[in-house]
Amino acid sequence: MAHLKAESEHGAEMSTDVVVVGAGISGLTAAYRLLQTDPTLGVIVLEGKERVGGRTVATQLKSASGQDTWDLGGQWVGSTQRHVMGLLKELGLDVYPQYTHGTKVCQLGGAHAKIGTYSSNIPSLSLLALVDLQLFMWKIDRLCQTVPAANPAACPLAAQLDSMTMETFKQQNLWTQAAKDALDVACKNNFGLECSQVSCLYYLSYAAAAGGFLPLVEASVGSAQEFKVKGGAFQLSSLLAKRIGHSKIILGDAVTHITQTDDGVELRTASHRKLSCQRVIVTCPTHLAAKIHYEPALPADRERLTQNMPMGHLIKFIVTYPTAFWREAGYSGEIVCNGGGGSPLSVTYDATTSRGNAALVGFIAGSQAGHWTVKTLEERREAVIKSLVKFLGEKAAGYLEYAEKDWSREPYSTGCPVNVMVPGMITYYHSALRRPFHRRGA
């Protein structure tokens, strides 16, 4: 692509109206909307990566038809996500439903738990564990109704809920190991972190924004995993970049300094490029925004917030096949596991493309990702395929290609899927998250 690259000559200077830091979907959308509002506005997007897309990225893999495209980053959208659904329509992109028909497989309840099957929204557990989990989900949903998504600190129980981790809440409200495992898997796949690393209030605010516990974790109508994008979700970024104009996007040059004065803002980059503008929009993940040097310094509450929002850890994999053999056997392709028998899997789904090329997608998440990230690609691939064979049968060994993305190793992401708030952050610092810093009257 003809994006503007960082120049080798030190001290290159540019001047514009607005600089957007980060060329992920948020940054590109911000630049796109600004230019829609005023096409004469000078807008430059700065990105540390050598590509646009942030935590969306696509790859070409062997398929039954020869080759097809799969997302190794974010891929699902839901009908309740009205902004992204509207953007997809605006860009001419179509969606198709996540395949969920058939029997699902799970292994929850400890390292030696039996493999079970189910076809409902809730994994196959003992009667006691099912009752335990259902009562817990009802409690979560009742609490979600008290948490304003835009201002979770206004929850009447904010101080209490933000003083504990989700692990503490889990231990206080769940009694069976299988139900605890189900929550652990949900937390790891939503956040890339364990329950012990996430504020209970933050978890509730996240679930409240999704419409409750099940919409956050399910692939049913109205849920977070309801649809996939035909041709891949990465197209959101590539099409936005095209509409913005590649000449307005500078790749491979991370912002290192942002200095505000009465007259404007000056930015410096890793290549010693200097840019001056009137406004800056920082859209990179909060833990990366914390690495930028600000002058004057950010307010104390904003500084504390950016330094205490760790990023999750996911390893995403795609395995392509000649046919969707699991469908033929009456399975949906969905597997839920919490490490039973040494399996690296947390969850898998059917990843068959809109063109009909068969594949499975899955995640190694949280502490399991930390364990497997130090292994070789061959070791991870062998363990994943072995697990798929265990859950879906010998045909899982006859794959065409295996690909993976360890997001902790991705420069200028260093994790996936989201930043989370640890206990205490919402109660004390949440108001700093959306508050502009200076420039308001400039």
Residue pairs with C-beta under 8 A, 6 or more apart in sequence:
1 241
1 246
2 246
2 247
3 52
3 241
3 246
3 247
3 249
3 250
3 251
4 246
4 247
4 248
4 249
4 250
4 251
5 250
5 251
5 252
5 253
6 250
6 251
6 252
6 253
6 269
6 270
6 271
6 273
7 271
7 273
8 271
10 271
10 272
11 272
11 273
11 274
12 271
12 272
12 273
12 274
13 273
13 274
13 275
13 276
14 44
14 273
14 274
14 275
14 276
15 42
15 275
15 276
15 277
16 42
16 43
16 44
16 275
16 276
16 277
17 41
17 42
17 43
17 277
17 278
17 279
18 31
18 34
18 41
18 42
18 43
18 44
18 277
18 278
18 279
18 280
18 281
19 43
19 44
19 45
19 46
19 265
19 267
19 275
19 277
19 279
19 280
19 281
20 27
20 28
20 30
20 31
20 43
20 44
20 45
20 46
20 280
20 281
20 283
21 27
21 46
21 255
21 258
21 267
21 280
21 281
21 282
21 283
21 284
21 289
21 292
22 45
22 46
22 47
22 54
22 282
22 283
22 284
23 45
23 46
23 47
23 49
23 52
23 53
23 54
23 237
23 241
23 249
23 251
24 52
24 53
24 54
24 55
24 56
24 237
24 283
24 284
25 53
25 54
25 56
25 74
25 84
25 236
25 237
25 240
26 54
26 283
27 45
27 47
27 54
27 281
27 283
27 284
28 45
28 52
28 237
28 240
28 241
28 244
29 87
29 240
30 281
30 283
31 43
31 45
31 240
31 244
31 248
32 240
32 243
32 244
34 41
34 43
35 41
35 43
35 243
35 244
42 277
43 244
43 248
44 248
44 249
44 250
44 275
44 277
45 244
45 248
45 249
45 250
46 250
46 253
46 254
46 255
46 267
46 269
46 275
47 249
47 250
47 251
47 252
47 253
47 254
47 412
48 252
48 253
48 254
48 255
48 270
48 284
48 411
48 412
49 251
49 252
49 411
49 412
49 413
50 251
50 252
51 57
51 251
52 237
52 238
52 240
52 241
52 249
52 251
53 73
53 234
53 237
53 238
54 73
54 237
54 413
55 73
55 74
55 407
55 413
55 416
55 417
56 71
56 73
56 74
56 75
56 233
56 234
56 236
56 237
57 71
57 72
57 73
57 234
57 405
58 69
58 70
58 71
58 72
58 73
58 232
58 234
58 235
59 69
59 70
59 72
59 318
59 403
60 67
60 68
60 69
61 67
61 68
61 69
61 70
61 318
61 320
61 359
61 400
61 401
61 403
62 320
62 400
62 401
63 320
63 353
63 355
63 357
63 358
63 359
63 400
64 321
64 322
64 323
64 356
64 357
64 358
64 400
65 355
65 356
65 357
68 320
68 353
68 355
68 357
69 231
69 232
69 353
70 232
70 318
70 320
70 351
70 353
70 359
70 361
70 403
71 229
71 232
71 233
71 234
72 316
72 318
72 403
72 404
72 405
73 233
73 234
73 316
73 405
73 407
73 416
74 233
74 417
75 228
75 229
75 232
75 233
75 361
76 98
76 219
76 224
76 225
76 226
76 227
76 228
76 233
77 84
77 85
77 88
77 95
77 226
77 227
77 228
77 229
77 233
78 85
78 215
78 222
78 223
78 224
78 225
78 226
78 227
79 85
79 221
79 222
79 226
79 227
80 210
80 211
80 215
80 222
81 224
84 236
85 95
87 236
88 94
88 95
88 229
88 236
91 235
91 236
91 239
91 240
91 243
92 239
93 229
93 230
93 231
93 235
93 236
93 239
94 229
94 230
94 354
95 227
95 228
95 229
95 230
96 227
96 228
96 230
96 354
97 226
97 227
97 228
98 219
98 225
98 226
98 227
98 228
98 349
98 350
99 327
99 332
99 333
99 349
99 350
99 352
100 219
100 220
100 332
100 334
100 350
101 327
101 332
102 119
102 326
102 327
102 330
102 331
102 332
102 333
103 117
103 118
103 119
103 330
103 331
103 332
104 117
104 118
104 119
104 123
104 331
104 332
104 334
104 335
104 336
105 115
105 116
105 117
105 331
105 334
105 335
105 336
105 391
105 392
106 115
106 116
106 117
106 118
106 123
106 124
106 335
106 336
106 337
107 113
107 114
107 115
107 116
107 336
107 337
107 338
107 340
107 341
107 343
107 391
108 116
108 123
108 125
108 177
108 178
108 181
108 182
108 185
108 336
108 337
108 338
108 340
109 125
109 126
109 129
109 176
109 177
109 178
109 181
109 340
110 177
110 178
110 181
110 340
111 339
111 340
111 341
111 342
112 340
112 341
113 178
113 181
113 340
115 340
115 390
115 391
116 123
116 124
116 125
117 124
118 124
121 214
121 218
121 220
122 130
122 133
122 134
122 182
123 178
123 182
123 336
125 133
125 176
125 178
125 179
125 182
126 176
126 178
128 176
129 176
129 177
129 178
129 179
132 174
132 175
132 176
132 179
133 174
133 176
133 178
133 179
133 182
133 183
136 173
136 174
136 179
136 183
137 213
137 214
139 173
140 204
140 207
140 212
140 213
141 207
141 212
141 213
143 157
143 161
143 204
144 204
144 207
144 208
144 212
144 213
145 208
146 155
146 156
146 157
147 155
147 201
147 204
147 205
147 208
148 154
148 155
148 208
149 205
149 208
149 209
151 430
151 431
152 158
152 201
152 202
152 204
152 205
152 208
152 426
152 430
153 162
153 426
153 427
153 430
153 431
155 161
155 201
155 204
158 201
158 426
158 427
159 427
161 169
161 199
161 200
161 201
161 204
162 199
162 200
162 201
162 202
162 423
162 424
162 425
162 426
162 427
163 423
163 424
163 427
164 199
164 200
164 423
165 195
165 196
165 197
165 198
165 199
165 200
165 422
165 423
166 183
166 187
166 195
166 196
166 198
166 199
166 200
166 203
167 194
167 195
167 196
168 200
169 195
169 200
169 203
170 180
170 183
170 184
170 195
171 180
174 180
174 183
181 338
182 336
182 338
183 195
184 194
184 195
184 338
184 366
185 336
185 337
185 338
185 346
185 347
186 213
186 216
186 217
187 193
187 194
187 195
187 198
187 203
187 366
188 194
188 346
188 363
188 365
188 366
188 367
188 368
189 217
189 314
189 346
189 347
189 363
189 365
190 206
190 216
190 217
190 417
191 197
191 198
191 203
191 206
191 312
191 366
191 417
191 418
191 420
192 311
192 312
192 313
192 314
192 365
192 366
192 369
192 407
192 415
192 416
192 417
192 418
193 310
193 312
193 313
193 366
193 420
194 366
194 367
197 310
197 420
197 422
198 420
198 421
198 422
199 420
199 421
199 422
199 423
199 424
199 425
199 426
200 423
201 421
201 426
201 427
202 420
202 421
202 422
202 425
202 426
205 426
206 216
207 213
207 216
210 216
210 223
210 224
211 222
214 220
214 223
215 222
215 223
215 224
216 223
216 224
217 223
217 224
218 224
218 225
219 225
219 226
219 334
219 349
220 226
225 349
228 354
229 235
229 236
230 354
231 354
241 249
250 273
253 269
253 270
253 271
253 273
254 269
254 270
254 412
255 267
255 268
255 269
255 292
256 268
256 269
256 270
256 292
256 293
257 266
257 267
257 268
257 292
257 293
257 294
257 295
258 265
258 266
258 267
258 280
258 282
258 292
258 293
258 294
258 295
259 265
259 266
259 267
259 268
259 294
259 295
260 294
260 295
260 296
260 437
260 438
260 439
262 442
264 276
264 277
264 278
264 442
265 276
265 277
265 278
265 279
265 280
265 439
266 274
266 275
266 276
267 274
267 275
267 276
267 277
267 280
268 274
269 275
278 439
278 442
279 439
280 439
282 289
282 292
284 412
285 311
285 413
285 415
285 419
286 305
286 306
286 309
286 419
287 306
287 307
287 309
287 310
287 311
287 414
287 415
287 419
288 412
288 414
289 306
290 303
290 306
290 307
294 437
296 438
297 303
298 306
298 437
299 432
299 435
299 437
301 428
301 429
301 431
301 432
302 429
302 432
302 433
302 435
302 437
304 425
304 428
304 429
305 425
305 429
305 430
305 432
305 433
308 421
308 422
308 425
308 429
309 419
309 420
309 421
309 422
309 425
310 415
310 419
310 420
310 422
311 413
311 414
311 415
311 416
311 418
311 419
311 420
312 365
312 366
312 415
312 416
312 417
312 418
312 419
312 420
313 365
313 366
313 369
313 370
313 373
313 407
313 408
313 415
313 416
314 363
314 364
314 365
314 369
314 407
314 415
314 416
314 417
315 363
315 364
315 365
315 369
315 372
315 373
315 380
315 404
315 405
315 406
315 407
315 408
316 361
316 362
316 363
316 404
316 405
316 407
316 416
317 361
317 362
317 363
317 364
317 380
317 384
317 402
317 403
317 404
317 405
318 351
318 359
318 360
318 361
318 402
318 403
318 404
319 359
319 360
319 361
319 362
319 384
319 385
319 388
319 396
319 399
319 401
319 402
320 357
320 358
320 359
320 399
320 400
320 401
320 402
321 358
321 359
321 360
321 395
321 398
321 399
321 400
322 358
322 398
322 400
323 358
324 333
324 350
324 352
324 358
325 358
325 392
325 393
325 395
325 396
326 332
326 333
326 350
326 360
326 392
327 333
327 350
327 352
329 392
329 393
331 392
332 350
333 348
333 349
333 350
333 351
333 360
333 392
334 347
334 348
334 349
334 350
335 345
335 347
335 348
335 362
335 388
335 391
335 392
336 346
336 347
337 343
337 345
337 346
337 347
337 387
337 391
338 346
339 368
341 390
342 383
343 383
343 387
343 390
344 364
344 368
344 371
344 372
344 380
344 383
344 384
344 387
345 362
345 363
345 364
345 384
345 387
345 388
345 391
346 362
346 363
346 364
346 365
346 366
346 368
347 362
347 363
347 365
348 360
348 361
348 362
348 363
348 388
349 360
349 361
349 362
350 359
350 360
350 361
351 359
351 360
351 361
352 358
352 359
353 359
360 388
362 384
364 372
364 380
364 384
369 406
369 408
372 379
372 380
372 383
373 406
373 408
373 409
375 383
377 404
380 404
381 402
381 404
384 402
385 396
385 397
385 399
385 402
388 396
388 397
389 396
389 397
407 413
407 414
407 415
407 416
407 417
408 414
408 415
408 416
410 416
421 430
